[in-house]
């Protein structure tokens, strides 16, 4: 059975106030620290210093040949109260729609395999992060409202992940 909380796909806990996220095409999503800032695709800001767990979804929980018909996002950040799905992009065109689609598909699969689990988390967000487009320059409010209505996760299109 598919387990989004399988410890073998989790990175060691982190409680840094600021850290970066990077996609390694071999091992999936990784934490990066201050010394590797130039590689960061997304910046995570954790002002309360909460202990966070990063779970590799693409190339981890779900490998390339599994779950045909489902797209998958890069990873999931969790704490006792936070459930954040993350898709990292580093491209100039056609990234936003693809990223949102990957997040939506991953959340659907998560809800099928863990039907009541998301309700345990007060803070549920989905992030599409693109280093080349730190902020969406298009008003996406209708898309964000629809995403919240359809998946019960707040959609963010930016390169900063705020752990609040």
C-alpha positions in Angstrom: 0.0 0.0 0.0 1.2 3.5 -0.8 2.3 5.3 2.4 3.1 9.0 2.2 4.5 8.8 5.7 7.0 5.9 5.1 10.1 6.8 7.1 12.5 5.5 4.4 11.5 8.4 2.2 11.9 11.0 4.9 14.9 13.3 5.3 16.2 13.9 8.9 14.1 16.5 10.8 15.1 20.1 10.4 14.3 23.1 12.6 16.4 25.8 10.9 14.8 29.2 10.7 15.6 29.5 7.0 16.7 26.7 4.6 16.4 26.0 0.9 14.9 23.3 -1.2 16.4 21.8 -4.3 15.5 19.0 -6.7 18.1 16.4 -7.3 17.0 14.5 -10.4 18.5 11.2 -9.0 17.3 11.2 -5.3 14.4 13.7 -5.5 13.9 16.8 -3.3 16.6 17.8 -0.8 17.2 20.3 2.0 20.0 22.8 1.3 21.6 25.0 3.9 23.1 28.5 3.8 26.3 27.4 2.1 24.4 26.3 -1.0 22.0 29.3 -1.5 22.8 29.6 -5.2 21.2 26.1 -5.8 18.0 26.9 -3.9 14.8 26.7 -5.9 12.6 27.6 -3.0 13.3 29.3 0.4 11.5 27.9 3.4 11.0 30.4 6.3 10.4 28.7 9.6 10.4 31.6 12.1 9.2 29.5 15.0 11.9 26.9 14.5 9.3 24.1 14.2 10.7 20.6 13.6 9.8 19.7 10.0 10.0 16.5 8.1 10.7 16.5 4.4 9.3 13.5 2.5 10.4 12.7 -1.0 7.4 11.9 -3.1 8.7 12.0 -6.7 11.5 9.3 -6.8 10.6 8.2 -3.3 7.0 7.5 -2.2 6.1 7.3 -5.9 8.6 6.2 -8.5 8.6 6.8 -12.2 6.7 3.7 -13.2 4.1 3.6 -10.4 0.5 4.8 -10.3 -0.1 5.4 -14.0 -2.4 8.3 -14.6 -1.3 10.2 -11.6 1.2 13.0 -11.7 3.3 13.6 -8.6 4.8 16.6 -6.9 8.4 16.7 -5.5 7.8 16.5 -1.8 5.8 17.1 1.3 6.8 19.1 4.4 5.1 18.2 7.7 5.1 19.1 11.3 2.7 18.3 14.1 0.3 20.9 12.5 1.5 21.5 8.9 0.9 19.5 5.7 2.5 21.2 2.7 2.9 19.7 -0.7 5.7 21.2 -2.8 6.5 21.2 -6.5 9.8 22.8 -7.5 10.2 24.3 -11.0 13.2 25.9 -12.6 12.0 26.8 -16.0 10.7 29.9 -17.9 7.6 28.6 -19.7 4.6 26.4 -19.0 5.6 25.7 -15.4 2.6 27.0 -13.5 -0.2 24.8 -15.0 2.0 21.7 -14.9 3.0 22.4 -11.3 -0.6 22.9 -10.2 -1.7 19.8 -12.0 1.1 17.8 -10.3 0.0 19.1 -6.8 -3.7 18.4 -7.5 -3.0 14.8 -8.7 -0.7 14.1 -5.7 -3.3 15.5 -3.2 -6.0 13.3 -4.9 -3.8 10.2 -4.5 -2.9 11.2 -0.9 -6.7 11.5 -0.1 -7.4 8.1 -1.6 -4.6 6.4 0.4 -5.0 8.4 3.6 -8.7 9.5 3.6 -8.8 11.1 7.0 -5.2 12.1 7.5 -5.3 15.6 6.1 -7.9 16.6 8.7 -5.2 16.1 11.4 -3.4 19.2 10.1 -4.7 22.7 10.6 -2.3 24.2 8.1 -2.7 22.7 4.6 -0.9 24.3 1.7 0.3 23.4 -1.8 3.2 25.4 -3.2 4.4 25.7 -6.8 7.9 27.3 -6.5 9.9 28.6 -9.4 13.3 30.2 -9.0 13.0 31.9 -12.3 9.5 33.4 -11.4 9.6 34.1 -7.6 6.1 35.6 -7.7 3.3 35.0 -10.1 2.7 38.1 -12.2 -0.8 37.1 -13.0 -3.8 37.4 -10.7 -4.5 33.8 -9.8 -7.2 34.5 -7.1 -9.9 32.5 -9.0 -7.5 29.6 -9.5 -6.6 29.7 -5.8 -10.2 29.8 -4.7 -11.1 26.8 -6.9 -8.1 24.8 -5.6 -9.1 25.5 -2.0 -12.7 24.5 -2.8 -11.6 21.3 -4.7 -8.8 20.0 -2.5 -9.1 21.9 0.8 -5.5 23.1 0.5 -4.4 26.7 0.0 -2.5 27.2 -3.2 0.6 29.4 -3.3 2.6 30.3 -6.4 5.8 31.8 -5.2 9.4 30.8 -4.3 9.0 31.3 -0.5 7.4 28.7 1.7 6.2 30.2 4.9 5.8 27.8 7.8 3.3 29.6 9.9 
